[in-house]
Each structure stands twice: as structure tokens, then as C-alpha cells.
Amino acid sequence: MRAAIGLTGQFTAVDELITAEENLLLMARLRHLRRPRERAAELLRRFDLVDAARKPVSTFSGGMRRRLDLALGGYLWSRHLYDHRIA
């Protein structure tokens, strides 16, 4: 069950020195996911980051960083994503 749950915190946890695509590929490879490029491309589409995929994250707006963080925090490998904040 633990492997099926993703977590994202209040502050973004992305590497600002590399691109969105590289962030997704790095995490996919660290998690030993199959077809990391395909998964990264799927998430870039899902989170509307295709146009910014190859730009450094340091150039992103706050909203773009948050979308990337959500992709990295849960959707990359999980079926469920929990935000620690109470609605």
C-alpha cells in the first residue's frame, strides 16, 4: 500500500538548475520505473508543461513549479496523492 501513495508538501521540492523534463526523468530513474521518457512526456502533457519542458525550472512561475512538484510528488509513480493541508 505504501508504494501506491505519493506525498507533496507545502513548498516545492524541485531542482531549479535543471529542466522540468530532466527533473521527471531523474525521479523516474531513481524509482526504477519502466519507460521513464514516456512517463515524463505523459506527465508534461497532463500538467500542461510541454512548452516549458526544456527550460530551467528557475524560469518557471510559482504555479508552474507547483504543477511540476505535483507531478514529481505523486503522479510520477503513485495512483493516489495526498496533500498534507486540510481543505
JOTAHU-V314849 format. One record per residue. PSI is psi as a letter, one per 30 degrees, with the letter a starting at -180 (NA if undefined). OMEGA is omega in whole degrees, 0 to 359 (* if undefined). NEAR is the number of other C-alpha atoms within 8 Angstrom. Layout:
psi:PSI omega:OMEGA near:NEAR
psi:PSI omega:OMEGA near:NEAR
This chain:
psi:e omega:183 near:4
psi:e omega:181 near:4
psi:f omega:182 near:6
psi:f omega:185 near:9
psi:k omega:175 near:12
psi:l omega:181 near:14
psi:k omega:174 near:10
psi:k omega:183 near:13
psi:a omega:182 near:7
psi:e omega:182 near:6
psi:k omega:182 near:4
psi:k omega:180 near:9
psi:i omega:180 near:5
psi:l omega:177 near:9
psi:j omega:184 near:7
psi:f omega:183 near:8
psi:f omega:179 near:7
psi:l omega:183 near:10
psi:l omega:176 near:12
psi:e omega:179 near:14
psi:e omega:180 near:11
psi:e omega:176 near:9
psi:e omega:180 near:12
psi:e omega:179 near:12
psi:e omega:179 near:11
psi:e omega:181 near:8
psi:e omega:178 near:9
psi:e omega:180 near:14
psi:e omega:177 near:9
psi:e omega:178 near:7
psi:g omega:179 near:6
psi:h omega:178 near:6
psi:k omega:175 near:9
psi:k omega:177 near:4
psi:h omega:183 near:6
psi:e omega:180 near:10
psi:e omega:179 near:7
psi:e omega:180 near:7
psi:e omega:179 near:10
psi:e omega:180 near:13
psi:e omega:178 near:10
psi:e omega:181 near:8
psi:e omega:176 near:11
psi:e omega:177 near:12
psi:e omega:184 near:9
psi:e omega:183 near:7
psi:g omega:175 near:9
psi:h omega:180 near:7
psi:g omega:184 near:12
psi:e omega:182 near:8
psi:f omega:182 near:6
psi:g omega:188 near:7
psi:e omega:185 near:10
psi:g omega:176 near:9
psi:k omega:177 near:9
psi:k omega:180 near:11
psi:f omega:179 near:13
psi:f omega:179 near:6
psi:f omega:185 near:6
psi:l omega:171 near:9
psi:l omega:178 near:6
psi:e omega:180 near:6
psi:e omega:178 near:7
psi:e omega:178 near:9
psi:e omega:181 near:12
psi:e omega:178 near:9
psi:e omega:177 near:9
psi:e omega:179 near:12
psi:e omega:177 near:12
psi:e omega:178 near:10
psi:e omega:181 near:12
psi:e omega:187 near:11
psi:f omega:184 near:11
psi:e omega:188 near:15
psi:f omega:180 near:13
psi:e omega:184 near:12
psi:f omega:187 near:9
psi:l omega:173 near:11
psi:f omega:183 near:9
psi:k omega:179 near:9
psi:k omega:179 near:12
psi:k omega:175 near:8
psi:k omega:185 near:8
psi:f omega:182 near:8
psi:k omega:177 near:5
psi:k omega:182 near:4
psi:NA omega:* near:2
